[in-house]
Amino acid sequence: MITTTLDPISLKDVTDIENAPYEIEGEGDNALKIYFESEENRQKYLSIPVHGSDGISNLKKIYDDMADNPDTGSIN
């Protein structure tokens, strides 16, 4: 699991990770554990819409398929 202590809302480093709220994105070795300065910042983060898919299942599938593609990032 990858861990980040940089709160993506405040852009400040979280130092008290024992008591800080966090969110885990993804699964397995590539999961990302994100710490937040406050529960309010965590909730703000969770309220941000996922870029690109906007809840459209077919479009979400395209993004998910590309995320699993070893050539992700290539336009060729």
N, C-alpha and C positions, 0 to 999 in steps of 0.2 A: 504494500500500500504506500502511495505517495502522500506525504503530509505537507501542508502549507500553513504557516502561521500568519500569513499576510491577509488581513480581513479585506475581502474584495469590495466591500462597501466603503469603509473608511480609509483604506489603503495604509493602515497602521499595523505594525507587527504586534501580534497577541503574545504576551509574555506569560500570562497565568493560564496555561493550557489545562491545568488540573481542574479549573472551574469554568473555563470558557465553553460556550455552546459551540457545536460543530455540526457539519453536515458531511455525509459520505456520498460521493458521486461515483457511480460505476461499481464494478465488482472485481474481485480477484487482485492480482498483483498490480494491475493498472488502476485500481480504485484510487480516488482522490479524497483525502480527509481535509476539509477546509475548516479552520477555526475562525470564530468571529469574536469581536470585542463585546458584543451584547446580543441578547435574543432579538432585540429590535432589528439589528443589522442582519441577523440570520433570516428573519421574516422578510425583510426587504429583498434579500437575495433570492429567496424562494418564490417571491412574487414576480420576478423578472421572467417574461415569456421566453421559451426556448427559441433561439434564433432559427429562422428558416422554416420550421415545420408548422408552427402556429396551429397545432392540433389537427392538421390535415393528414390523415393516416397514410395515403399514398405517397405524399411528399416526405413524410417522416420515414417511411420505408426506404426511400432513395437515400436520404441522409444516413440512415443506419447501415445500409448496404455499403455505402462509400466509406464509412468509418471502419468497417471490417475489411476493406479492400487493401491489399498490400501496396497498391499503387496510388493510394490517397495522396492528393496534392499534385498529381500529374494531370496536365490538361491534354496529354497525347493519348 
